[in-house]
């Protein structure tokens, strides 16, 4: 949306509504700042969890609990 169009619409509003618009703009600015902070987290590198998990040799074997369903 064009800034000039927004400005014209804002000028036609009563003063009480202009205050609400100003509050909403501040809310959106704070929301945008919070969104930027989340993006600054470092991403995990490939292989960084190596050694934290161990796959058992019988991982692909059927489970005893499901014999009735097979």
SEFIZA-3560 file (N, C-alpha, C; in Angstrom, 3 decimals):
REM SEFIZA-3560
<numar><xx>0.847</xx><yy>-1.164</yy><zz>0.000</zz><atom>N</atom></numar>
<numar><xx>0.000</xx><yy>0.000</yy><zz>0.000</zz><atom>CA</atom></numar>
<numar><xx>0.896</xx><yy>1.232</yy><zz>0.000</zz><atom>C</atom></numar>
<numar><xx>0.475</xx><yy>2.206</yy><zz>-0.693</zz><atom>N</atom></numar>
<numar><xx>1.243</xx><yy>3.440</yy><zz>-0.832</zz><atom>CA</atom></numar>
<numar><xx>1.200</xx><yy>4.257</yy><zz>0.461</zz><atom>C</atom></numar>
<numar><xx>2.312</xx><yy>4.843</yy><zz>0.844</zz><atom>N</atom></numar>
<numar><xx>2.398</xx><yy>5.640</yy><zz>2.067</zz><atom>CA</atom></numar>
<numar><xx>1.506</xx><yy>6.871</yy><zz>2.000</zz><atom>C</atom></numar>
<numar><xx>1.404</xx><yy>7.467</yy><zz>0.836</zz><atom>N</atom></numar>
<numar><xx>0.566</xx><yy>8.651</yy><zz>0.676</zz><atom>CA</atom></numar>
<numar><xx>-0.904</xx><yy>8.307</yy><zz>0.905</zz><atom>C</atom></numar>
<numar><xx>-1.332</xx><yy>7.159</yy><zz>0.414</zz><atom>N</atom></numar>
<numar><xx>-2.714</xx><yy>6.723</yy><zz>0.618</zz><atom>CA</atom></numar>
<numar><xx>-2.983</xx><yy>6.482</yy><zz>2.102</zz><atom>C</atom></numar>
<numar><xx>-2.030</xx><yy>5.875</yy><zz>2.790</zz><atom>N</atom></numar>
<numar><xx>-2.189</xx><yy>5.664</yy><zz>4.231</zz><atom>CA</atom></numar>
<numar><xx>-2.275</xx><yy>6.994</yy><zz>4.968</zz><atom>C</atom></numar>
<numar><xx>-1.444</xx><yy>7.937</yy><zz>4.572</zz><atom>N</atom></numar>
<numar><xx>-1.445</xx><yy>9.250</yy><zz>5.202</zz><atom>CA</atom></numar>
<numar><xx>-2.796</xx><yy>9.951</yy><zz>5.000</zz><atom>C</atom></numar>
<numar><xx>-3.358</xx><yy>9.855</yy><zz>3.802</zz><atom>N</atom></numar>
<numar><xx>-4.651</xx><yy>10.479</yy><zz>3.534</zz><atom>CA</atom></numar>
<numar><xx>-5.758</xx><yy>9.848</yy><zz>4.373</zz><atom>C</atom></numar>
<numar><xx>-5.729</xx><yy>8.524</yy><zz>4.478</zz><atom>N</atom></numar>
<numar><xx>-6.740</xx><yy>7.842</yy><zz>5.281</zz><atom>CA</atom></numar>
<numar><xx>-6.606</xx><yy>8.203</yy><zz>6.754</zz><atom>C</atom></numar>
<numar><xx>-5.367</xx><yy>8.322</yy><zz>7.219</zz><atom>N</atom></numar>
<numar><xx>-5.124</xx><yy>8.678</yy><zz>8.609</zz><atom>CA</atom></numar>
<numar><xx>-5.639</xx><yy>10.085</yy><zz>8.919</zz><atom>C</atom></numar>
<numar><xx>-5.479</xx><yy>10.997</yy><zz>7.995</zz><atom>N</atom></numar>
<numar><xx>-5.933</xx><yy>12.370</yy><zz>8.206</zz><atom>CA</atom></numar>
<numar><xx>-7.451</xx><yy>12.475</yy><zz>8.323</zz><atom>C</atom></numar>
<numar><xx>-8.183</xx><yy>11.558</yy><zz>7.739</zz><atom>N</atom></numar>
<numar><xx>-9.638</xx><yy>11.603</yy><zz>7.791</zz><atom>CA</atom></numar>
<numar><xx>-10.202</xx><yy>10.980</yy><zz>9.068</zz><atom>C</atom></numar>
<numar><xx>-9.363</xx><yy>10.344</yy><zz>9.869</zz><atom>N</atom></numar>
<numar><xx>-9.832</xx><yy>9.703</yy><zz>11.096</zz><atom>CA</atom></numar>
<numar><xx>-9.982</xx><yy>10.719</yy><zz>12.222</zz><atom>C</atom></numar>
<numar><xx>-10.896</xx><yy>10.450</yy><zz>13.152</zz><atom>N</atom></numar>
<numar><xx>-10.984</xx><yy>11.302</yy><zz>14.347</zz><atom>CA</atom></numar>
<numar><xx>-9.735</xx><yy>11.131</yy><zz>15.215</zz><atom>C</atom></numar>
<numar><xx>-9.486</xx><yy>12.099</yy><zz>16.083</zz><atom>N</atom></numar>
<numar><xx>-8.274</xx><yy>12.088</yy><zz>16.902</zz><atom>CA</atom></numar>
<numar><xx>-8.171</xx><yy>10.844</yy><zz>17.783</zz><atom>C</atom></numar>
<numar><xx>-9.282</xx><yy>10.386</yy><zz>18.318</zz><atom>N</atom></numar>
<numar><xx>-9.265</xx><yy>9.196</yy><zz>19.182</zz><atom>CA</atom></numar>
<numar><xx>-8.787</xx><yy>7.969</yy><zz>18.408</zz><atom>C</atom></numar>
<numar><xx>-9.194</xx><yy>7.861</yy><zz>17.165</zz><atom>N</atom></numar>
<numar><xx>-8.770</xx><yy>6.722</yy><zz>16.345</zz><atom>CA</atom></numar>
<numar><xx>-7.313</xx><yy>6.857</yy><zz>15.911</zz><atom>C</atom></numar>
<numar><xx>-6.841</xx><yy>8.082</yy><zz>15.749</zz><atom>N</atom></numar>
<numar><xx>-5.432</xx><yy>8.288</yy><zz>15.405</zz><atom>CA</atom></numar>
<numar><xx>-4.531</xx><yy>7.784</yy><zz>16.521</zz><atom>C</atom></numar>
<numar><xx>-4.978</xx><yy>7.956</yy><zz>17.765</zz><atom>N</atom></numar>
<numar><xx>-4.223</xx><yy>7.443</yy><zz>18.909</zz><atom>CA</atom></numar>
<numar><xx>-4.176</xx><yy>5.918</yy><zz>18.851</zz><atom>C</atom></numar>
<numar><xx>-5.283</xx><yy>5.299</yy><zz>18.499</zz><atom>N</atom></numar>
<numar><xx>-5.319</xx><yy>3.836</yy><zz>18.382</zz><atom>CA</atom></numar>
<numar><xx>-4.398</xx><yy>3.356</yy><zz>17.270</zz><atom>C</atom></numar>
<numar><xx>-4.366</xx><yy>4.067</yy><zz>16.169</zz><atom>N</atom></numar>
<numar><xx>-3.480</xx><yy>3.711</yy><zz>15.059</zz><atom>CA</atom></numar>
<numar><xx>-2.022</xx><yy>3.823</yy><zz>15.499</zz><atom>C</atom></numar>
<numar><xx>-1.694</xx><yy>4.876</yy><zz>16.235</zz><atom>N</atom></numar>
<numar><xx>-0.328</xx><yy>5.060</yy><zz>16.722</zz><atom>CA</atom></numar>
<numar><xx>0.064</xx><yy>3.925</yy><zz>17.663</zz><atom>C</atom></numar>
<numar><xx>-0.850</xx><yy>3.520</yy><zz>18.535</zz><atom>N</atom></numar>
<numar><xx>-0.581</xx><yy>2.398</yy><zz>19.442</zz><atom>CA</atom></numar>
<numar><xx>-0.364</xx><yy>1.104</yy><zz>18.663</zz><atom>C</atom></numar>
<numar><xx>-1.171</xx><yy>0.906</yy><zz>17.644</zz><atom>N</atom></numar>
<numar><xx>-1.040</xx><yy>-0.307</yy><zz>16.842</zz><atom>CA</atom></numar>
<numar><xx>0.288</xx><yy>-0.331</yy><zz>16.092</zz><atom>C</atom></numar>
<numar><xx>0.730</xx><yy>0.812</yy><zz>15.611</zz><atom>N</atom></numar>
<numar><xx>2.015</xx><yy>0.892</yy><zz>14.916</zz><atom>CA</atom></numar>
<numar><xx>3.146</xx><yy>0.547</yy><zz>15.878</zz><atom>C</atom></numar>
<numar><xx>3.077</xx><yy>1.050</yy><zz>17.110</zz><atom>N</atom></numar>
<numar><xx>4.090</xx><yy>0.716</yy><zz>18.111</zz><atom>CA</atom></numar>
<numar><xx>4.089</xx><yy>-0.779</yy><zz>18.404</zz><atom>C</atom></numar>
<numar><xx>2.897</xx><yy>-1.378</yy><zz>18.486</zz><atom>N</atom></numar>
<numar><xx>2.787</xx><yy>-2.816</yy><zz>18.702</zz><atom>CA</atom></numar>
<numar><xx>3.457</xx><yy>-3.590</yy><zz>17.571</zz><atom>C</atom></numar>
<numar><xx>3.207</xx><yy>-3.191</yy><zz>16.337</zz><atom>N</atom></numar>
<numar><xx>3.815</xx><yy>-3.871</yy><zz>15.194</zz><atom>CA</atom></numar>
<numar><xx>5.326</xx><yy>-3.724</yy><zz>15.186</zz><atom>C</atom></numar>
<numar><xx>5.826</xx><yy>-2.560</yy><zz>15.588</zz><atom>N</atom></numar>
<numar><xx>7.276</xx><yy>-2.345</yy><zz>15.649</zz><atom>CA</atom></numar>
<numar><xx>7.913</xx><yy>-3.255</yy><zz>16.694</zz><atom>C</atom></numar>
<numar><xx>7.279</xx><yy>-3.386</yy><zz>17.855</zz><atom>N</atom></numar>
<numar><xx>7.799</xx><yy>-4.280</yy><zz>18.891</zz><atom>CA</atom></numar>
<numar><xx>7.762</xx><yy>-5.728</yy><zz>18.429</zz><atom>C</atom></numar>
<numar><xx>6.713</xx><yy>-6.098</yy><zz>17.744</zz><atom>N</atom></numar>
<numar><xx>6.583</xx><yy>-7.458</yy><zz>17.225</zz><atom>CA</atom></numar>
<numar><xx>7.682</xx><yy>-7.751</yy><zz>16.202</zz><atom>C</atom></numar>
<numar><xx>8.002</xx><yy>-6.778</yy><zz>15.376</zz><atom>N</atom></numar>
<numar><xx>9.055</xx><yy>-6.945</yy><zz>14.379</zz><atom>CA</atom></numar>
<numar><xx>10.414</xx><yy>-7.076</yy><zz>15.046</zz><atom>C</atom></numar>
<numar><xx>10.637</xx><yy>-6.332</yy><zz>16.133</zz><atom>N</atom></numar>
<numar><xx>11.911</xx><yy>-6.427</yy><zz>16.853</zz><atom>CA</atom></numar>
<numar><xx>12.078</xx><yy>-7.799</yy><zz>17.485</zz><atom>C</atom></numar>
<numar><xx>10.997</xx><yy>-8.353</yy><zz>18.042</zz><atom>N</atom></numar>
<numar><xx>11.059</xx><yy>-9.685</yy><zz>18.644</zz><atom>CA</atom></numar>
<numar><xx>11.347</xx><yy>-10.734</yy><zz>17.589</zz><atom>C</atom></numar>
<numar><xx>10.772</xx><yy>-10.577</yy><zz>16.402</zz><atom>N</atom></numar>
<numar><xx>11.009</xx><yy>-11.525</yy><zz>15.314</zz><atom>CA</atom></numar>
<numar><xx>12.454</xx><yy>-11.515</yy><zz>14.860</zz><atom>C</atom></numar>
<numar><xx>13.097</xx><yy>-10.358</yy><zz>14.887</zz><atom>N</atom></numar>
<numar><xx>14.491</xx><yy>-10.261</yy><zz>14.475</zz><atom>CA</atom></numar>
<numar><xx>15.405</xx><yy>-10.934</yy><zz>15.482</zz><atom>C</atom></numar>
<numar><xx>15.080</xx><yy>-10.865</yy><zz>16.760</zz><atom>N</atom></numar>
<numar><xx>15.910</xx><yy>-11.483</yy><zz>17.792</zz><atom>CA</atom></numar>
<numar><xx>15.936</xx><yy>-12.994</yy><zz>17.644</zz><atom>C</atom></numar>
<numar><xx>14.843</xx><yy>-13.595</yy><zz>17.223</zz><atom>N</atom></numar>
<numar><xx>14.787</xx><yy>-15.041</yy><zz>17.060</zz><atom>CA</atom></numar>
<numar><xx>15.679</xx><yy>-15.508</yy><zz>15.917</zz><atom>C</atom></numar>
<numar><xx>15.870</xx><yy>-14.670</yy><zz>14.914</zz><atom>N</atom></numar>
<numar><xx>16.664</xx><yy>-15.051</yy><zz>13.762</zz><atom>CA</atom></numar>
<numar><xx>18.156</xx><yy>-15.079</yy><zz>14.061</zz><atom>C</atom></numar>
<numar><xx>18.581</xx><yy>-14.465</yy><zz>15.149</zz><atom>N</atom></numar>
<numar><xx>19.995</xx><yy>-14.377</yy><zz>15.457</zz><atom>CA</atom></numar>
<numar><xx>20.550</xx><yy>-15.634</yy><zz>16.119</zz><atom>C</atom></numar>
<numar><xx>19.710</xx><yy>-16.639</yy><zz>16.376</zz><atom>N</atom></numar>
<numar><xx>20.199</xx><yy>-17.863</yy><zz>16.992</zz><atom>CA</atom></numar>
<numar><xx>21.106</xx><yy>-18.604</yy><zz>16.009</zz><atom>C</atom></numar>
<numar><xx>22.222</xx><yy>-19.137</yy><zz>16.497</zz><atom>N</atom></numar>
<numar><xx>23.083</xx><yy>-19.897</yy><zz>15.589</zz><atom>CA</atom></numar>
<numar><xx>22.412</xx><yy>-21.210</yy><zz>15.187</zz><atom>C</atom></numar>
<numar><xx>22.585</xx><yy>-21.577</yy><zz>13.946</zz><atom>N</atom></numar>
<numar><xx>22.016</xx><yy>-22.818</yy><zz>13.442</zz><atom>CA</atom></numar>
<numar><xx>22.952</xx><yy>-23.981</yy><zz>13.785</zz><atom>C</atom></numar>
<numar><xx>22.401</xx><yy>-25.145</yy><zz>14.098</zz><atom>N</atom></numar>
<numar><xx>23.273</xx><yy>-26.282</yy><zz>14.373</zz><atom>CA</atom></numar>
<numar><xx>24.008</xx><yy>-26.705</yy><zz>13.113</zz><atom>C</atom></numar>
<numar><xx>25.228</xx><yy>-27.159</yy><zz>13.295</zz><atom>N</atom></numar>
<numar><xx>26.040</xx><yy>-27.604</yy><zz>12.164</zz><atom>CA</atom></numar>
<numar><xx>25.834</xx><yy>-29.092</yy><zz>11.941</zz><atom>C</atom></numar>
<numar><xx>25.976</xx><yy>-29.520</yy><zz>10.705</zz><atom>N</atom></numar>
<numar><xx>25.816</xx><yy>-30.921</yy><zz>10.357</zz><atom>CA</atom></numar>
<numar><xx>26.827</xx><yy>-31.766</yy><zz>11.125</zz><atom>C</atom></numar>
<numar><xx>26.327</xx><yy>-32.778</yy><zz>11.805</zz><atom>N</atom></numar>
<numar><xx>27.199</xx><yy>-33.676</yy><zz>12.553</zz><atom>CA</atom></numar>
<numar><xx>27.481</xx><yy>-33.223</yy><zz>13.973</zz><atom>C</atom></numar>
<numar><xx>26.847</xx><yy>-32.143</yy><zz>14.420</zz><atom>N</atom></numar>
<numar><xx>27.147</xx><yy>-31.639</yy><zz>15.756</zz><atom>CA</atom></numar>
<numar><xx>26.608</xx><yy>-32.550</yy><zz>16.861</zz><atom>C</atom></numar>
<numar><xx>25.672</xx><yy>-33.451</yy><zz>16.555</zz><atom>N</atom></numar>
<numar><xx>25.126</xx><yy>-34.366</yy><zz>17.558</zz><atom>CA</atom></numar>
<numar><xx>25.758</xx><yy>-35.752</yy><zz>17.463</zz><atom>C</atom></numar>
<numar><xx>26.835</xx><yy>-35.862</yy><zz>16.735</zz><atom>N</atom></numar>
<numar><xx>27.493</xx><yy>-37.153</yy><zz>16.558</zz><atom>CA</atom></numar>
<numar><xx>27.900</xx><yy>-37.717</yy><zz>17.920</zz><atom>C</atom></numar>
<numar><xx>27.563</xx><yy>-38.972</yy><zz>18.148</zz><atom>N</atom></numar>
<numar><xx>27.902</xx><yy>-39.638</yy><zz>19.387</zz><atom>CA</atom></numar>
<numar><xx>26.865</xx><yy>-39.476</yy><zz>20.487</zz><atom>C</atom></numar>
<numar><xx>25.871</xx><yy>-38.643</yy><zz>20.285</zz><atom>N</atom></numar>
<numar><xx>24.848</xx><yy>-38.441</yy><zz>21.311</zz><atom>CA</atom></numar>
<numar><xx>23.778</xx><yy>-39.529</yy><zz>21.262</zz><atom>C</atom></numar>
<numar><xx>23.613</xx><yy>-40.185</yy><zz>20.115</zz><atom>N</atom></numar>
<numar><xx>22.597</xx><yy>-41.210</yy><zz>19.952</zz><atom>CA</atom></numar>
<numar><xx>23.252</xx><yy>-42.475</yy><zz>19.420</zz><atom>C</atom></numar>
<numar><xx>22.772</xx><yy>-43.609</yy><zz>19.919</zz><atom>N</atom></numar>
<numar><xx>23.316</xx><yy>-44.890</yy><zz>19.478</zz><atom>CA</atom></numar>
<numar><xx>22.160</xx><yy>-45.735</yy><zz>18.965</zz><atom>C</atom></numar>
<numar><xx>22.292</xx><yy>-46.260</yy><zz>17.758</zz><atom>N</atom></numar>
<numar><xx>21.279</xx><yy>-47.138</yy><zz>17.177</zz><atom>CA</atom></numar>
<numar><xx>21.641</xx><yy>-48.576</yy><zz>17.541</zz><atom>C</atom></numar>
<numar><xx>20.691</xx><yy>-49.272</yy><zz>18.118</zz><atom>N</atom></numar>
<numar><xx>20.928</xx><yy>-50.666</yy><zz>18.465</zz><atom>CA</atom></numar>
<numar><xx>20.911</xx><yy>-51.513</yy><zz>17.202</zz><atom>C</atom></numar>
<numar><xx>21.569</xx><yy>-52.656</yy><zz>17.258</zz><atom>N</atom></numar>
<numar><xx>21.642</xx><yy>-53.545</yy><zz>16.093</zz><atom>CA</atom></numar>
<numar><xx>20.274</xx><yy>-54.107</yy><zz>15.715</zz><atom>C</atom></numar>
<numar><xx>19.386</xx><yy>-54.265</yy><zz>16.682</zz><atom>N</atom></numar>
<numar><xx>18.061</xx><yy>-54.821</yy><zz>16.402</zz><atom>CA</atom></numar>
<numar><xx>16.993</xx><yy>-53.736</yy><zz>16.194</zz><atom>C</atom></numar>
<numar><xx>17.397</xx><yy>-52.573</yy><zz>15.769</zz><atom>N</atom></numar>
<numar><xx>16.466</xx><yy>-51.452</yy><zz>15.604</zz><atom>CA</atom></numar>
<numar><xx>15.353</xx><yy>-51.775</yy><zz>14.611</zz><atom>C</atom></numar>
<numar><xx>15.671</xx><yy>-52.446</yy><zz>13.524</zz><atom>N</atom></numar>
<numar><xx>14.683</xx><yy>-52.729</yy><zz>12.476</zz><atom>CA</atom></numar>
<numar><xx>13.887</xx><yy>-54.010</yy><zz>12.721</zz><atom>C</atom></numar>
<numar><xx>14.180</xx><yy>-54.716</yy><zz>13.763</zz><atom>N</atom></numar>
<numar><xx>13.473</xx><yy>-55.963</yy><zz>14.055</zz><atom>CA</atom></numar>
<numar><xx>12.063</xx><yy>-55.647</yy><zz>14.555</zz><atom>C</atom></numar>
<numar><xx>11.084</xx><yy>-56.543</yy><zz>14.282</zz><atom>N</atom></numar>
<numar><xx>9.717</xx><yy>-56.316</yy><zz>14.768</zz><atom>CA</atom></numar>
<numar><xx>9.673</xx><yy>-56.341</yy><zz>16.305</zz><atom>C</atom></numar>
<numar><xx>8.797</xx><yy>-55.555</yy><zz>16.874</zz><atom>N</atom></numar>
<numar><xx>8.657</xx><yy>-55.489</yy><zz>18.324</zz><atom>CA</atom></numar>
<numar><xx>7.751</xx><yy>-56.606</yy><zz>18.818</zz><atom>C</atom></numar>
<numar><xx>8.043</xx><yy>-57.107</yy><zz>20.003</zz><atom>N</atom></numar>
<numar><xx>7.234</xx><yy>-58.172</yy><zz>20.606</zz><atom>CA</atom></numar>
<numar><xx>5.795</xx><yy>-57.722</yy><zz>20.814</zz><atom>C</atom></numar>
<numar><xx>5.599</xx><yy>-56.477</yy><zz>21.166</zz><atom>N</atom></numar>
<numar><xx>4.269</xx><yy>-55.962</yy><zz>21.476</zz><atom>CA</atom></numar>
<numar><xx>3.317</xx><yy>-55.983</yy><zz>20.279</zz><atom>C</atom></numar>
<numar><xx>3.857</xx><yy>-55.985</yy><zz>19.076</zz><atom>N</atom></numar>
<numar><xx>3.009</xx><yy>-55.898</yy><zz>17.878</zz><atom>CA</atom></numar>
<numar><xx>2.864</xx><yy>-57.237</yy><zz>17.147</zz><atom>C</atom></numar>
<numar><xx>3.248</xx><yy>-58.360</yy><zz>17.776</zz><atom>N</atom></numar>
<numar><xx>3.135</xx><yy>-59.662</yy><zz>17.108</zz><atom>CA</atom></numar>
<numar><xx>1.683</xx><yy>-59.990</yy><zz>16.744</zz><atom>C</atom></numar>
<numar><xx>0.724</xx><yy>-59.569</yy><zz>17.588</zz><atom>N</atom></numar>
<numar><xx>-0.685</xx><yy>-59.849</yy><zz>17.315</zz><atom>CA</atom></numar>
<numar><xx>-1.189</xx><yy>-59.136</yy><zz>16.074</zz><atom>C</atom></numar>
<numar><xx>-0.593</xx><yy>-58.065</yy><zz>15.697</zz><atom>N</atom></numar>
<numar><xx>-1.051</xx><yy>-57.270</yy><zz>14.552</zz><atom>CA</atom></numar>
<numar><xx>-0.365</xx><yy>-57.628</yy><zz>13.251</zz><atom>C</atom></numar>
<numar><xx>0.610</xx><yy>-58.480</yy><zz>13.293</zz><atom>N</atom></numar>
<numar><xx>1.363</xx><yy>-58.821</yy><zz>12.058</zz><atom>CA</atom></numar>
<numar><xx>0.927</xx><yy>-60.153</yy><zz>11.519</zz><atom>C</atom></numar>
//
